[in-house]
Amino acid sequence: MKNSIKNVCVCSIIIGLIAIAEAQSGNILLAKYNKKEGQTLAFYADNGTLSKCPKWNGEDNIPLLPQKAVSIAKEWLLRRTQDKETPSVDSLTIQTASRVENCWFYTVFFTTLNRDNKGSVVPLNNAVVVLFDGTVVEPIVEKENILSTNVKSEVQSNNSTNAK
């Protein structure tokens, strides 16, 4: 029982410190997603940007239609991929931005097909965050999965050995 209380206290302190750090930096974490490729993508927006976005109370007409958010996200993604094939939409979510009243955003999840260095088609999962004013939030790669990187290196090493 004492350990449970101690763990709750430690978690509360950590959450509080994160909130203080975010408030000091002016950035608010909107979302964080783990990609199948082993990366963790984080989406931050500053408080000023979020406070300027159109507000929505969940009941009135939505300021940015889902179709428009998907269109904006597709355009953004196509500008950043090597292949110009249309990405397929896997899902669409709508969420509130923490600590900014009535501020919402979409996350559009895509699967895109890219070619590796040998010309093979590789499916990649991508998330695109779109604010209600149509702004796309640039993702930050917070970490690479070490296991994923090691496996990739080992596979490449084996492939080059087998090719000899």
FISE-547364 format. One record per residue (C-alpha): residue in one letter; x, y, z. Coordinates in steps of 0.5 Angstrom, whole numbers, plus 500, padded with zeros to 3 digits. Layout:
<tormis>
<tormi lodren="A" u="X" v="Y" w="Z"/>
...
</tormis>
This chain:
<tormis>
<tormi lodren="M" u="500" v="500" w="500"/>
<tormi lodren="K" u="506" v="505" w="502"/>
<tormi lodren="N" u="509" v="503" w="495"/>
<tormi lodren="S" u="503" v="505" w="491"/>
<tormi lodren="I" u="502" v="512" w="495"/>
<tormi lodren="K" u="509" v="513" w="494"/>
<tormi lodren="N" u="508" v="511" w="486"/>
<tormi lodren="V" u="502" v="516" w="485"/>
<tormi lodren="C" u="506" v="522" w="489"/>
<tormi lodren="V" u="512" v="521" w="484"/>
<tormi lodren="C" u="508" v="520" w="478"/>
<tormi lodren="S" u="504" v="527" w="480"/>
<tormi lodren="I" u="510" v="530" w="481"/>
<tormi lodren="I" u="513" v="528" w="474"/>
<tormi lodren="I" u="506" v="530" w="471"/>
<tormi lodren="G" u="507" v="537" w="475"/>
<tormi lodren="L" u="514" v="538" w="473"/>
<tormi lodren="I" u="512" v="537" w="465"/>
<tormi lodren="A" u="506" v="542" w="466"/>
<tormi lodren="I" u="511" v="547" w="469"/>
<tormi lodren="A" u="516" v="546" w="463"/>
<tormi lodren="E" u="511" v="546" w="458"/>
<tormi lodren="A" u="508" v="553" w="461"/>
<tormi lodren="Q" u="515" v="556" w="461"/>
<tormi lodren="S" u="517" v="554" w="454"/>
<tormi lodren="G" u="510" v="556" w="451"/>
<tormi lodren="N" u="509" v="550" w="448"/>
<tormi lodren="I" u="503" v="545" w="449"/>
<tormi lodren="L" u="504" v="537" w="447"/>
<tormi lodren="L" u="498" v="536" w="443"/>
<tormi lodren="A" u="499" v="529" w="441"/>
<tormi lodren="K" u="505" v="523" w="441"/>
<tormi lodren="Y" u="505" v="517" w="436"/>
<tormi lodren="N" u="509" v="511" w="436"/>
<tormi lodren="K" u="510" v="509" w="428"/>
<tormi lodren="K" u="511" v="502" w="426"/>
<tormi lodren="E" u="518" v="504" w="423"/>
<tormi lodren="G" u="520" v="505" w="431"/>
<tormi lodren="Q" u="520" v="513" w="431"/>
<tormi lodren="T" u="516" v="517" w="436"/>
<tormi lodren="L" u="513" v="523" w="433"/>
<tormi lodren="A" u="511" v="529" w="438"/>
<tormi lodren="F" u="507" v="535" w="436"/>
<tormi lodren="Y" u="507" v="541" w="440"/>
<tormi lodren="A" u="504" v="548" w="438"/>
<tormi lodren="D" u="505" v="554" w="442"/>
<tormi lodren="N" u="500" v="557" w="446"/>
<tormi lodren="G" u="499" v="564" w="442"/>
<tormi lodren="T" u="498" v="559" w="436"/>
<tormi lodren="L" u="493" v="555" w="439"/>
<tormi lodren="S" u="489" v="561" w="442"/>
<tormi lodren="K" u="488" v="564" w="435"/>
<tormi lodren="C" u="485" v="558" w="432"/>
<tormi lodren="P" u="478" v="558" w="431"/>
<tormi lodren="K" u="474" v="556" w="438"/>
<tormi lodren="W" u="469" v="550" w="438"/>
<tormi lodren="N" u="464" v="548" w="443"/>
<tormi lodren="G" u="463" v="541" w="440"/>
<tormi lodren="E" u="456" v="543" w="439"/>
<tormi lodren="D" u="456" v="549" w="434"/>
<tormi lodren="N" u="458" v="548" w="426"/>
<tormi lodren="I" u="465" v="546" w="426"/>
<tormi lodren="P" u="470" v="551" w="424"/>
<tormi lodren="L" u="474" v="546" w="419"/>
<tormi lodren="L" u="470" v="540" w="416"/>
<tormi lodren="P" u="474" v="533" w="416"/>
<tormi lodren="Q" u="474" v="533" w="409"/>
<tormi lodren="K" u="478" v="540" w="409"/>
<tormi lodren="A" u="483" v="537" w="414"/>
<tormi lodren="V" u="484" v="531" w="410"/>
<tormi lodren="S" u="485" v="535" w="404"/>
<tormi lodren="I" u="490" v="539" w="408"/>
<tormi lodren="A" u="494" v="533" w="411"/>
<tormi lodren="K" u="494" v="530" w="404"/>
<tormi lodren="E" u="497" v="536" w="401"/>
<tormi lodren="W" u="502" v="537" w="406"/>
<tormi lodren="L" u="504" v="529" w="406"/>
<tormi lodren="L" u="505" v="529" w="399"/>
<tormi lodren="R" u="510" v="535" w="399"/>
<tormi lodren="R" u="514" v="531" w="404"/>
<tormi lodren="T" u="514" v="524" w="401"/>
<tormi lodren="Q" u="519" v="521" w="395"/>
<tormi lodren="D" u="513" v="518" w="391"/>
<tormi lodren="K" u="507" v="522" w="389"/>
<tormi lodren="E" u="502" v="516" w="390"/>
<tormi lodren="T" u="496" v="519" w="394"/>
<tormi lodren="P" u="496" v="516" w="401"/>
<tormi lodren="S" u="491" v="512" w="404"/>
<tormi lodren="V" u="487" v="515" w="410"/>
<tormi lodren="D" u="487" v="510" w="415"/>
<tormi lodren="S" u="483" v="514" w="421"/>
<tormi lodren="L" u="481" v="521" w="423"/>
<tormi lodren="T" u="481" v="523" w="430"/>
<tormi lodren="I" u="479" v="530" w="433"/>
<tormi lodren="Q" u="481" v="532" w="440"/>
<tormi lodren="T" u="482" v="538" w="444"/>
<tormi lodren="A" u="488" v="541" w="446"/>
<tormi lodren="S" u="490" v="541" w="453"/>
<tormi lodren="R" u="490" v="547" w="457"/>
<tormi lodren="V" u="487" v="552" w="451"/>
<tormi lodren="E" u="479" v="552" w="452"/>
<tormi lodren="N" u="475" v="550" w="446"/>
<tormi lodren="C" u="481" v="549" w="442"/>
<tormi lodren="W" u="481" v="543" w="438"/>
<tormi lodren="F" u="485" v="539" w="432"/>
<tormi lodren="Y" u="485" v="533" w="428"/>
<tormi lodren="T" u="490" v="528" w="427"/>
<tormi lodren="V" u="489" v="524" w="420"/>
<tormi lodren="F" u="493" v="518" w="420"/>
<tormi lodren="F" u="496" v="515" w="413"/>
<tormi lodren="T" u="499" v="509" w="410"/>
<tormi lodren="T" u="504" v="512" w="404"/>
<tormi lodren="L" u="508" v="507" w="400"/>
<tormi lodren="N" u="515" v="509" w="399"/>
<tormi lodren="R" u="521" v="506" w="395"/>
<tormi lodren="D" u="527" v="503" w="399"/>
<tormi lodren="N" u="534" v="504" w="396"/>
<tormi lodren="K" u="533" v="497" w="392"/>
<tormi lodren="G" u="526" v="500" w="389"/>
<tormi lodren="S" u="522" v="496" w="393"/>
<tormi lodren="V" u="515" v="499" w="396"/>
<tormi lodren="V" u="515" v="500" w="403"/>
<tormi lodren="P" u="509" v="502" w="407"/>
<tormi lodren="L" u="510" v="507" w="412"/>
<tormi lodren="N" u="505" v="510" w="417"/>
<tormi lodren="N" u="504" v="517" w="418"/>
<tormi lodren="A" u="500" v="522" w="422"/>
<tormi lodren="V" u="499" v="529" w="421"/>
<tormi lodren="V" u="496" v="534" w="426"/>
<tormi lodren="V" u="491" v="540" w="423"/>
<tormi lodren="L" u="489" v="545" w="427"/>
<tormi lodren="F" u="482" v="548" w="426"/>
<tormi lodren="D" u="485" v="554" w="422"/>
<tormi lodren="G" u="488" v="549" w="417"/>
<tormi lodren="T" u="495" v="550" w="420"/>
<tormi lodren="V" u="499" v="543" w="420"/>
<tormi lodren="V" u="503" v="542" w="426"/>
<tormi lodren="E" u="510" v="540" w="424"/>
<tormi lodren="P" u="512" v="533" w="428"/>
<tormi lodren="I" u="518" v="533" w="432"/>
<tormi lodren="V" u="522" v="526" w="432"/>
<tormi lodren="E" u="523" v="525" w="439"/>
<tormi lodren="K" u="526" v="518" w="439"/>
<tormi lodren="E" u="528" v="512" w="435"/>
<tormi lodren="N" u="527" v="505" w="437"/>
<tormi lodren="I" u="534" v="502" w="438"/>
<tormi lodren="L" u="531" v="495" w="437"/>
<tormi lodren="S" u="528" v="497" w="430"/>
<tormi lodren="T" u="535" v="501" w="428"/>
<tormi lodren="N" u="539" v="495" w="431"/>
<tormi lodren="V" u="535" v="490" w="427"/>
<tormi lodren="K" u="535" v="495" w="420"/>
<tormi lodren="S" u="543" v="495" w="421"/>
<tormi lodren="E" u="543" v="487" w="422"/>
<tormi lodren="V" u="539" v="486" w="416"/>
<tormi lodren="Q" u="543" v="491" w="412"/>
<tormi lodren="S" u="549" v="487" w="414"/>
<tormi lodren="N" u="546" v="480" w="412"/>
<tormi lodren="N" u="544" v="483" w="406"/>
<tormi lodren="S" u="551" v="486" w="404"/>
<tormi lodren="T" u="554" v="479" w="406"/>
<tormi lodren="N" u="549" v="475" w="402"/>
<tormi lodren="A" u="550" v="479" w="396"/>
<tormi lodren="K" u="558" v="477" w="396"/>
</tormis>
